[in-house]
Amino acid sequence: MIFAIAFFHSYASQAQEFPVLRTVERAIQKNTRNKNGTPGKNYWQNTADYNIAVDFEPGTRKLKGKADIHYTNNSPDTLKSIVFKLYPNLYKTDAVRNMPLAAEDLGDGVNIIDIKTEGKQHDKSNRKIRGTNMYISGVTILPGRHFHIEVEYDYRLNKGSFVRTGQIDSGSFFIAYFFPRIAVYDDIDGWNEYPYAGKEEFYNDFDNFRVSVSVPAAYQVWATGDLKNADDIFKKEIVARITDAEQKDEIIDIITQTDIRNGNVMLPNTTNTWLFEATNVTDFAFALSNHYVWQARSVLVDSSENRRTRVDAVYDPEHIAYSKVAVYTAKTVELISHYFPKIPFPFSHQTVFDGLDAMEYPMMVNNLPFEAHNERLELTVHEVFHSIFPFYVGTNETRYSFMDEGWATFSEFFLSPMVDDSLPLDYDISDGNKYAGIAEDVPLMTPTPQLYGKARFYNKDLKPALAHRYLSEFLGDKLFLKSTQAYINTWKGKHPSPFDFFNSIESTTGLNLRWFWKNWFFETNVPDLAISKVDRVQSGYKIKVTSPGSLAVPVHLKVLYADGTKAFISRDFSCWKNGNKEVQIVLKTNKRITRINLGDAYDLDVDLTNNQWNSSGSVK
């Protein structure tokens, strides 16, 4: 069969550009970023070394901490203040929130017992706390200088109202955002002063962490980073199992119900202090339980260095569904390393912990014990893929969540079928068809804190994921992989903006994609295609597909012949590049067509009533 295609232009093709933020233009002028999507010769980012000592009492949920921070100002600016993030203040009685919390969890928030900078104590006269931000004035941090900060603090962990952190059950806790951390100061916006109100996620610098966690001896702890004193805590048999799991491909039961019941896990201490270290990561979280089991194995992620990543499933043994999580996690890490984006997994371990949310942290995932097969599979893949975005490539989740959620959602329907093909993947894109073009639908470039209502998931997760899928169809697998790898390798350990992403893809592919970025990311367009006419001609058939909508989506036709055979015709989204509203496809065949269906399972289309043609000549 031979296919031919013709375009009917509704208006002349015009060069298209998208608006660039003034702050980004200034960064380009200062050579911190280049127009080709790479860091400029003057690119910089600040960093810190955190030495944190935490004492957590499970019975009272009281967390006490001391943080010794060495901050480095790599910017060309003299900083006259420091902005801290106090994320647990989400639970402060008077905090501004965009989600409800149980009254029993509200309280005083983070209590700053003492704070010193360069040995100077700061009282409340130059220490202002506004919601989840704390401002320290009366400081001077010169360009290129190191600055020493000491903070002593405490707060009570939430018991209910689990929002990414809190108590899971009477003996299990997932603890995140547990320390005062310095906000990002970058070359585009200066200090990141977005308050944390509950729904939005985070934007952090790449820092080094040395964290000690003291808990009663009955509790095991898992955390970001590497455990440095396993021999001081675990019995020799458990240490041997951990070592075994770090070297082998098969699942090892490190801690079982029998081990816990027989006291075969910990050395006979009253309290254990767990010491973890992590280098060049954007966050640190830990979890603890006195009754969870632990399964683990490892994956070869970099054959050139023979480097392996340990994967863990840590869960309540009553949650039988979790028994597949270690396998799913291992396969996801393997695919990330060797298939897409074909980047060696960057971390030494990936722990998935049985919690009350679906949330990611460097080396840690807090995932619900999903009963449904698809949810269990897709959310494991999704959260583990976040290891690349935003933890390897440090995107600003707070402002542009599509830069990480889009990729993670894309991984759900791109990688999940390869992780487990025992059941067909039935991914639901109905939110796009329901909410595109309604009042709450806004351009993808809208800052995430401004996203509300029904279209929120569509705009920050689903639509950018489908944009990646359609882009891969347009570029082809090879070029899509090459351009994605180039973007990742260019911006690993750094903070790209959306404009850096757009420019990077264009530079690698050598294509001008401004029309696509504008249509998908800067405008609110509606996806709608239709089979408007099918004519029998001497050589076969002429099929006219029209676009009553305005979003450039691909054309996928499934042709059914009278003899029972099928044909599939595809046109990538560039068939609408020139603003045309019609595409005519000539199908050369001697067979009689009985039906034509438009669209596949991943094609957005708000009106499906005109997506099928049958031999009677009707469209429905």
Secondary structure, 3 states (H helix, E strand, C coil): CCEEEEEECCCCCCCCCCCCCHHHHHHHHCCCECCCCCECCCCCCCEEEEEEEEEEECCCCEEEEEEEEEEECCCCCCEEEEEEECHHHHHECCCCCCCCCCHHHCECCCEEEEEEECCEECCHHHEEEECCEEEEEEEEECCCCEEEEEEEEEEECCCCCCCCCEEEECCEEEEECCCCEECCEECCCEECCCCCCCCCCCCCCCEEEEEEEEEECCCEEEECCEECCHHHCECHHHHHHHHHHCCCCCCEEEECHHHHHCCCCECCCCEEEEEEEEEEECCCEEEEECCCEEEEEEEEEECCCCEEEEEEEEECCCCHHHHHHHHHHHHHHHHHHHCCCCCCCCCCEEEEEECCCEEEECCEEEECCCCCHHHHHHHHHHHHHCCCCCCCCCCCCCCCCHHHHHHHHHHHHHHHHHHCCCCCCCCCCHHHHHHCCCCCCCCCCCCHHHCCCCCHHHHHHHHHHHHHHHHHHHHCHHHHHHHHHHHHHHHCCCCCCHHHHHHHHHHHHCCCCHHHHHHHHHCCCCCCCEEEEEEEECCEEEEEEECCCCCCCCEEEEEEECCCCEEEEEECHHHHCCCCCEEEEEEECCCCEEEEEECCCCCCCCCCCCCEEECCCCEC
